[in-house]
Amino acid sequence: MANCTARSSLVTRHGGRVLVDHCPTVWADAEAQEILLQGWKPDGRTRAQCEATSPANGSVPDNEAIVRIPARMIPMIREACDAIERAQLR
């Protein structure tokens, strides 16, 4: 993907950021105007609960996925959203 800006970091309890690899992350693809999320796959029980209670009403299609995103990623998701909005204004 062209023009992807990685946002992979872990917020420490002291407020600093430590770059990490191979963990949940979020990044913005400004060219496609999309936000990409990488997270943990849910176990079968969690997937079944999600499918039973999802506003989408039913099972997850084969071309979609349920992804667990840790709450610590909220600032990174906001940052990725801002990056897409800035790209749209150019």
C-alpha positions as CSV (number, residue, x, y, z in Angstrom):
1,M,0.0,0.0,0.0
2,A,1.4,3.3,-1.0
3,N,1.6,6.3,1.4
4,C,0.8,4.2,4.6
5,T,1.9,5.9,7.8
6,A,2.5,3.3,10.5
7,R,1.3,4.1,14.0
8,S,2.7,1.3,16.0
9,S,3.5,2.3,19.6
10,L,2.8,1.3,23.1
11,V,2.0,4.0,25.6
12,T,3.9,3.4,28.8
13,R,2.5,4.1,32.3
14,H,4.9,7.1,32.4
15,G,3.2,8.6,29.4
16,G,6.0,7.9,26.9
17,R,5.8,5.9,23.8
18,V,7.8,2.9,22.9
19,L,7.9,1.6,19.3
20,V,6.9,-2.1,19.1
21,D,6.6,-4.6,16.3
22,H,4.0,-7.4,15.7
23,C,1.3,-6.1,18.0
24,P,-2.1,-4.4,17.6
25,T,-1.6,-1.3,15.6
26,V,-3.5,1.2,13.4
27,W,-2.3,3.1,10.4
28,A,-3.7,5.4,7.7
29,D,-3.6,4.8,4.0
30,A,-4.0,8.4,2.8
31,E,-4.1,7.4,-0.9
32,A,-7.0,5.0,-0.4
33,Q,-8.5,7.2,2.4
34,E,-8.8,4.2,4.7
35,I,-7.8,3.3,8.2
36,L,-6.3,-0.1,8.7
37,L,-6.5,-1.9,12.0
38,Q,-4.4,-4.9,13.2
39,G,-5.5,-6.6,16.3
40,W,-6.0,-10.0,18.0
41,K,-8.4,-12.5,16.5
42,P,-11.2,-13.5,18.9
43,D,-11.6,-17.0,20.0
44,G,-14.7,-19.0,18.9
45,R,-16.7,-18.1,21.9
46,T,-16.2,-14.4,21.5
47,R,-16.9,-14.6,17.8
48,A,-20.2,-16.4,18.5
49,Q,-21.2,-13.8,21.1
50,C,-20.4,-11.0,18.7
51,E,-22.4,-12.6,15.9
52,A,-25.3,-13.1,18.2
53,T,-25.4,-9.5,19.5
54,S,-24.0,-7.5,16.5
55,P,-26.0,-4.6,15.0
56,A,-25.1,-6.2,11.7
57,N,-27.6,-9.0,12.5
58,G,-25.9,-12.3,11.7
59,S,-22.7,-14.0,11.0
60,V,-19.5,-12.3,9.9
61,P,-19.1,-12.6,6.1
62,D,-16.0,-14.4,4.8
63,N,-14.5,-11.1,3.6
64,E,-14.9,-9.4,7.0
65,A,-13.4,-10.0,10.4
66,I,-13.9,-9.3,14.1
67,V,-10.8,-7.8,15.6
68,R,-10.1,-7.1,19.2
69,I,-8.5,-3.7,19.7
70,P,-7.1,-2.7,23.1
71,A,-8.4,0.5,24.6
72,R,-4.8,1.9,24.7
73,M,-5.1,2.3,21.0
74,I,-7.8,4.9,21.1
75,P,-5.3,7.8,20.7
76,M,-3.7,6.0,17.8
77,I,-7.0,5.5,16.1
78,R,-7.9,9.2,16.5
79,E,-4.5,10.1,15.1
80,A,-5.1,7.9,12.0
81,C,-8.6,9.5,11.6
82,D,-6.9,12.9,11.7
83,A,-4.4,11.8,9.1
84,I,-7.2,10.8,6.7
85,E,-9.0,14.0,7.2
86,R,-5.9,16.1,6.6
87,A,-5.3,14.1,3.4
88,Q,-8.8,14.9,2.2
89,L,-8.2,18.6,2.7
90,R,-5.2,18.7,0.3
